[in-house]
Amino acid sequence: MKIERKLSAGVAVAAALLAAAPAHADFTGKSAGDIMVRARALWVVPDESASVTVLGGDVNVSNDVVPEIDFTYFLTDNIALELIAGTTRHKVSHTPTGIDLGKVSLLPPTLTLQYHFMPKERLSPYVGAGVNYTVFYNEDAPGGAVTSIDYDNSFGWALQAGVDYAVADRWYVNFDVKKIFLSTDVSINGGAINAKVDLDPWLFGVGVGYRF
């Protein structure tokens, strides 16, 4: 499947980067003032539900696999701020009718405050919580019965858990999971049909990071 191919490609890139990482340097661990940059393959899985006027029913939002980059700044050895950047595109349909509602792209920058356990160890898990602001753009109505569709930008909350494993002093493998609580108001055909959609996506990430 297309999603599996994308995810496999992301893992292959991560493996190639790790193979190039120097392994001989002395290990120092995470410290206050450090900046970590990670590149991840991100699997975005909406956990959607909706309230739709006129039609009733629900909506279905497709999964996506995309590249993502994040930046983490360590305020102390244990406490850090992380900002992620990436964009996804999803197909949307109505259930149970199967009516095609077109495609939409999401730009969901998310800022989390993290606590890193065991920052001086090679295996360092962390948890985080923060805020998300999602911009919906490039709405593509399918035509026919659906001539226009509009999504409102919105704020949401985010929870996070992950782990960094140092393969060298400054190179890390990373596994990360986020849950974003996100809702949007949707207007179809100029307001003839409206919907309140809870997207609430899971974000599963795997990648590599470098600590400056």
HELIX and SHEET records of a PDB file:
HELIX    1   1 LYS A    2  ALA A   19  1                                  18    
HELIX    2   2 ASN A  189  GLY A  191  5                                   3    
SHEET    1   A11 ASP A  58  VAL A  61  0                                        
SHEET    2   A11 THR A  88  THR A  95 -1                                        
SHEET    3   A11 ASP A 100  LEU A 107 -1                                        
SHEET    4   A11 LEU A 123  ASP A 140 -1                                        
SHEET    5   A11 THR A 110  HIS A 116 -1                                        
SHEET    6   A11 ILE A  79  ALA A  85 -1                                        
SHEET    7   A11 ASP A  64  PHE A  74 -1                                        
SHEET    8   A11 ILE A  35  VAL A  45 -1                                        
SHEET    9   A11 TRP A 202  ARG A 211 -1                                        
SHEET   10   A11 TRP A 171  PHE A 181 -1                                        
SHEET   11   A11 SER A 154  ALA A 166 -1                                        
SHEET    1   B 4 SER A  49  VAL A  52  0                                        
SHEET    2   B 4 ILE A 193  ASP A 198 -1                                        
SHEET    3   B 4 SER A 183  ILE A 188 -1                                        
SHEET    4   B 4 ILE A 149  TYR A 151 -1                                        
END                                                                             
